[in-house]
Amino acid sequence: MKRILAAAIVLSFLVSSLFAASPERPVNEKLTSYIETSIEGFDQIPAKRKALLRKLASWVEQRLAKGEEAKLTYICTHNSRRSHMSQIWGQTAAAWYGIPHVTTFSGGTEATAFNPRAVAALTRAGFEIEKGKEARNPVYDVKYKAKAEPMKAFSKVFDKDPNPSKDFCAVMTCSDADKKCPLVLGAAERVAIPYEDPKAFDGTEREAAAYDERCRQISTEMLFLFSQVNKK
């Protein structure tokens, strides 16, 4: 009996040590599950978009190889939906793959507000989001895990603080902004990866589904982008 008890104690100690030694997940549990599903969709990304995402990955690699920060500013017209989703998923994807010295931003050709429908879709995906004081353009704290530094999400013009004014990659996330900004001053690189606007379904029975679909597409593509970055 003593031997059995001793063996049980040793086994319990080994199991506890194993869990204690396990590396902390880069994101919370709900997002981990969501991300794993998005990664399974890599083969559904069209070849032309994969080529553009690899171009972005190459730019990130080049910056890191020089010992410089890789700054990506995601731009759409109102900085209310797609650019915010892209910024948040871009930063999260970098954390998931352990890519250091990456900072993502977002902006518009005009400022409005971070749309609550987009906020809701990101919350359903697993992000921890807190809204600041009520305002026309409120500031949201967005985290991919409890201990993470929050991303400050609010609508702004792409060349206004806190966005960088030089040495960044301008990522055009809507066709309207792509047309209006053929040249983004200060950008070291410019790549257009436009997404369909879920706004078309606002107020319809497909509203939530449309936002969830766009959130899933953006997560899959941002994860693919950073999966292509060589950290060495």
Stockholm file with secondary structure:
# STOCKHOLM 1.0

chainA/1-232         MKRILAAAIVLSFLVSSLFAASPERPVNEKLTSYIETSIEGFDQIPAKRKALLRKLASWVEQRLAKGEEAKLTYICTHNSRRSHMSQIWGQTAAAWYGIPHVTTFSGGTEATAFNPRAVAALTRAGFEIEKGKEARNPVYDVKYKAKAEPMKAFSKVFDKDPNPSKDFCAVMTCSDADKKCPLVLGAAERVAIPYEDPKAFDGTEREAAAYDERCRQISTEMLFLFSQVNKK
#=GR chainA/1-232 SS CHHHHHHHHHHHHHHHHHHHHSCCCSSCHHHHHHHHHHHTTGGGSCHHHHHHHHHHHHHHHHHHHTTCCEEEEEEESSSSSHHHHHHHHHHHHHHHTTCCSEEEEEEESSCCCCCHHHHHHHHHHTCEEEECSCCSSCCEEEESSTTSCCEEECCCBTTSTTSCSSSEEEEECSHHHHHHCSSCTTEEEEEECCCCCGGGGTTSTTHHHHHHHHHHHHHHHHHHHHHTCCCC
#=GC SS_cons         CHHHHHHHHHHHHHHHHHHHHSCCCSSCHHHHHHHHHHHTTGGGSCHHHHHHHHHHHHHHHHHHHTTCCEEEEEEESSSSSHHHHHHHHHHHHHHHTTCCSEEEEEEESSCCCCCHHHHHHHHHHTCEEEECSCCSSCCEEEESSTTSCCEEECCCBTTSTTSCSSSEEEEECSHHHHHHCSSCTTEEEEEECCCCCGGGGTTSTTHHHHHHHHHHHHHHHHHHHHHTCCCC
//
